[in-house]
Amino acid sequence: MTERFPSPGSKAAATTAGQDDRPPPPRFAYDRHSWKEIAHLLANLPLSLLGFTYVMTVLFTSSLLTVTVIGFPLLAAGLMGARQLGRLERARARALLGVRVDEPSRLPLRGSGGFLPWLWMSVKDPVGWRAVLYEFIRLPWGVLTFTITLASLFVLWPVLPFIARGLAGVDRAMVRGLLSPSDELERRITELESDRGVVVDVAAADLRRIERDLHDGAQARLVALAMGLGLAKEKVLEDPDAAAAMVEEAHGEVKLALQELRDLARGIHPAVLTDRGLDAALSSVASRCTVPVKVTADLSARPAAAIEGIAYFTVSELLQNVSKHSRAKSASVDVWRTADRLLIQVWDDGRGGASLDGGTGMKGLADRLGAVDGLFVLESPEGGPTTVTAELPWRDRTDASAAGTSSR
């Protein structure tokens, strides 16, 4: 099995990013980092007064009006405003303290199911409530930091850079702790938004491909067939032999059109996959490969139709790459289930050198699998062999999908 490597968004990468935004050690001589920290601490008081006044006004007013119909909408609007205050504080910390904190995902304005679901989602927004808590506890801290910093400018100015560094360190911790996005939730939301775009793009590309294949293939051939039969109809009395030849030619065109339609239907969803499952369908794909392929499928049950279809088309495209690019002498396909994952491994002894950006469709496969919480791992050193491991979430086949399959 292939080794997995941490992604750029992993915890290790986040730790590295956190180390990169650390300022240099403070010195007795004032440098630009010290002046930025002093400016941040002096600005704490007026901004904390503004934020505290806002959140107290919103909470007090909305709590009084919860007995009316405008109480909760007012609270939702206030939390959205608190989000904007948090955005301002993140920008200030980024500019003056060098704290790099990702922006939380926006609340979806559409697709939430109506006003009441959107209202409930806004009222329980954790980002807004953490911003409220941040502004609430900032007032005493802002008074303290403003007083200490201002007094130190006149009394303790030789050691002010060290004092400012300690106070600014607390500010950095507060920003990271209260104004940063919820790691797992925000990461998941970002992934789902990205995956939704991939799914839409893939579906649009598939529809364009089907339309193009119908227009350029079977449709054009059927148009020619209709014209040929029209000419044969006109000559059936004048020249029976020519008409018979035209009918014979039209018969051949019908066969070709039917074959093109079968190929197109197989590209959409093959009948063998619907009727006999993944093992038989992959064996059928392997038989059309120009390289001898050994197929091993160890599945005690069939997965959901959608997962089964993705697995089939993944192997089909990988075997097409083997035929076109690998120069291999043999290949193998292994499919098995481990816990709640469906695993696919395609191996060939070709020349290797494949990559996700090599123009062989690997990047598209990785995007498709990622859109359904899958995993795509490619190992293809120069000189071979090439091993592609794909993982898909296992979902049991429901009675509804089985009934729909049997009715085809």
N, C-alpha and C positions, 0 to 999 in steps of 0.2 A: 504494500500500500504506500502511497506517496506521502511525503512529509509535508505538513502544512506550515506555512510561514505567517507571521503576524502581519496584518494589513497595516497601511499607513495610519488608519484611524484607531489602532489598537491602543491598549493602555500604555505599552512601552513608548509608542510614538507620542502619546499625550504627556508622558513624563519628560521626554526629551524636550518637547515644546515648552513645558513649564520651566525647565532649566534654562532655556535660551532667553527667556524674558527677564531673567534676574539682572538687576543693575550691578555695576561694579561696586566694590567695597567703598564705603564712605571715607573721605579724607578730611583733614583739618582745613585744607584749602577748598573753597566752594567750587564745585564744577556744575555743569549743566544739569546733571541728574539730581544733585542736591537742590538746586534752585527750582526744578520742576516739582520735587516733593514738597518743598516749602510752599510753593504756589498752590498745590493741591490741598495742603493742610489748612492754609488760610481761607481757601474757598469753601471748606467744609461747612462753616457756620451759615453763611447765607443760603447755600444750596440745601442744607439740612433743614433750615427753617422753612424754606419753600416746600420741600417734600413732606415734612411733618404736618404742615398746615393743610396741604392737599389731602393726605391720607386720612387725617382726623376729620376733615370736613366731609369727605366721601363716606367714611364709615359711620359717622354720627348721623348724617342726613339720611343715608340709605337705611340705617337701622330704625330710625323713627318712621320712615315711610314704608317699611315692609308690610304694614297692615293695609296698604293701598296697592293699587295695580302698578304703580311706578317705582316701588321700592327696589325690587330685584333688577329691573332694567337699569335703574340708576347705579346700583352696585356693579352690574356688569360693565357699564360704561366707565365707572371709576377704576375698575381693575384694568381695563384697557388703557386708561390714562396712566396707571401705575406702571404698566409695561413700558410706556414711552419714557417715564422717568428713569426706569431701569436702563433703558437704551442710552439715555443721556449720561448716566453714571458710568456705564461700560465704556462709552466714548471718551469720557474724561479720564478714566483710569488708564485707558489705552494710550492717550496722548501724554499724560503727565507721569504715570507710574509704570508704563510699559507692560501692563497686564493684558495679555491676549486671551480674551474670553469669547467663545463663539456666541453668535446671536441665536436665541431660541427660535423655534419654528413659529410661524404665525398661526393664529387660530383660523381654521377654514371658514370663510364667509359663505361658501356655497357647499351644497351637498351634505349639509348637516341634518337634513330631514325636516326643516321648518324652523319657525321662530323659537318655540319652546325648547327643542333640543339644543339649539344654538345658545339660548339664554342659560340653560343649565350647564353647558360646557364652559361658557364664559364665567359663570359664578364660581365654578370649582377649578378654575384655571390655576395650576400650581405656580406658574411663572408670575402671574399677577400678584398672588398672595405672598410669594417670597419677596417681590419688590415692595409690597406694603410693609412687610416685616423689616426689610432693610431701611426704608425711610423712617419707620417708627423708632428704631434703636439708634438711628444716626444723629438725632438731635443732641442727646447728652454727649455722645462721642464728638460731634462737631464743635460743641461749646468747649470741651476739654482740649481738643487738638488746636483750636484757634487760640485759646488762652495761652497754652504752653508755647506754641510756636511764636506768637507775638511777643510774649515776655522774653523768650530766649533770644530774639533778634537784638534786644537791648542789654540783656544781662548775661546770657550764656552763649553769646554768638560764637566763641571759638569751638564749642562742641555741638553747635546746632546741627551740623550735617549728621552726626551720630544720633541725635535725638529725633531728627526728621526721619532718618532711616527706620528707626524702631517704630515710630507712629505710623509711617507709611506702610510698614510691613503688616500692621493690623488692618489697615485699609485694604491692602491687597488680599488678605485672607477673607475679609468680609465680602469683597466683590466676587472672589472665586466661589465662596461658599453659598452666597445668597443670590447672586445675579447670573451665575453660569447655568446653562441648560441642564435639565435632568439627563444624565449621561445615557442611560439605556433607553429611556423613553424617546428622547430627542434623536438619538441615533436611529432608532427604529422608525420614527416618523420620516426622517430624511431618506432612509432606505426605501420605505414604501412609496414616497413621492417619486423617487427616481425610478423604482420598479414600475410604477404605474405609467410613466412616460415611455419606458422601454416596451411594455406590453402594447400600448397604443401604437407605437411606431412599428412594431413587428406585425400587428394585425393589419395595419394599413399597407405595409409592404406585401404581405401575403395576398391581400385583396387585389392589389395592383398586378401581382404576378399572375393570379388566376384570370383576371380580366385580359391581360396581355396574351396569355396562352390560349384563351378561348377565341380572342379576336384574330390572332395571327395564325392559329392552328386549325382547330375544328371548324370555326365559323367560316374562314376563308375556303376551306375544303368543301363545306356544305354548299356555299354559294356557287363554287365551280360545278359541283354536282348538279345543282338545280338548273344551271345554264346548260350543262351537257344533256340532261334529260329533256329540256325544252327543245333543243336542236334535234334530238332523236325523235321526239314526238312529231316534229315537222317533216322528218324524212322517212317515217315509218311506212308511208304509202308510196312515196316517190322512189326511195332507194332502201329497200328492206335490209340489204346486207350492211350498208353504212349505219343504219339505225341500230342493227344488232351489235355492231362493233362499238357504237357509242354507249349502248346499254351495258355491254361488257366492261367498258372502261369505267362507267359510272358505278358498277358493282365493285370494282377495285377501289374506287374512291370511298365508297361506303365502308369497306373494310378498314381502310386507313383512318377514316374519321372515327370509327368505333375504337380503334386501337389508341388513337390520341386521347379520346375521352376516357378510356380506361386508365391510361397513364396519368391523366390529370386527376381523376378520382383517387388513384393510388397516392398521388402527391398530397391530396387533401386529407384523406383518411383511408388507408388500405382496408379492403374487406377482410383480408386474412387476419389483421390485427383485431378487428371487431369480432370475428367469429371464433378464432382459435387462440388468441392471446399473444403475448410478447415473444414467447419462445419460437413459435411458428413464424411470426412476422419477421423476426430478426434472421431466422434461417433463410427466409425468402430474400431478404435484402443481401445476405451474404452470398447467396447463389448468383447474384447479378454482379458481384465484385470481380474485377479482373485478377485479383490475388486470392489464392486459397485461404479461406477463413474458417476457423474453428469456433463454433458458437456453443457456449455453456450457460444455461439459464437455470439457476437453483431457486425457484420460487414456488412456495407451497400454495400460494393464492395469487389472484390477480389484483393489482393495485387499482385505484380509481382511474376512470377512463382518461381524464386529463393528464395524469401522471404517466400513464401508459403511453399516451400519444407523444408526450414530450420525450420520453425515453426512446421511443421508436425513431423519431425524426433526428434525435441527437446521434444515435448509432448510424442511421442512414447517411447523414452528412459526413460523419467521420470516415465511414467506409468509402464514400465518394472521394474524399481527400486522399485516402490510401491509394485508390485506383489512379488518381490523376497526378499526384505529386510525390509519392513516397519512394517509388521504384523498389518496393518491397517484394520479397519472395513468399512470405507467409504473414498471416495476421490472425488475431484471436479476439473474440468478444466474450466477456464474462459479465453476467448479471446475477446479483444476489441481493438478499435483504439482510440488513443488520439493524435490529431494534426497530426504530421508526424511520429508517432511511433506506432508500433504494439505491444501490451502488452499481455503477457501470464502469467497466474498464476495457478500453480498446487498445490493443498493442499491435505494433508491426515492426518488422526488422529492416525497415527502409533506411534511407540516408539521413533522416533526422533533420534538425535545423528548423523545425516548425515553431512559430511564435504566435502570440495573440494578435499581433499587428502585421502579420506576414501576408495578408490578402487572401487567406484560405478559408475565411469564414469562421475562424476560431473565436474571434472577438464577439461575433454575433451569437455564437453558441453560449459563450460565457455570460452574455447579457441575458439571454433567454432563461438560462438556468438560475441566474441571480434573481430574476423577476419572480420566481416561485420559491424563494428561499433555498435554492440549490447551490451547489459548489462545483466549480470547474477547475481542475488542476492539470496542467500540461507539463510534461517532462520530455524534451526532445533535444538532446545534445547533438552536436554535429557528428555525423557518422552513424547516428542511431544508437539503440532503437528508440522509438517514440511510444510513450505511454500516456494515455489520456484517461483520467479518472473523473467521473461525474457522479455527483450525489444529488438525489432528489428526496424531498420529504415523502414518506410513505403515508398514503391515505387509503383506508380500506374501501373496497368497492361496495357502494350502497345498493340496496334493492332497486332504487329508481334507475340508477345507471345501468344495472344489469338488465332490467326490463327494457330500457331504451336500446340496449345493445342487441337483445334478442329479437326486437321488432324490426331490425333493419333487413 
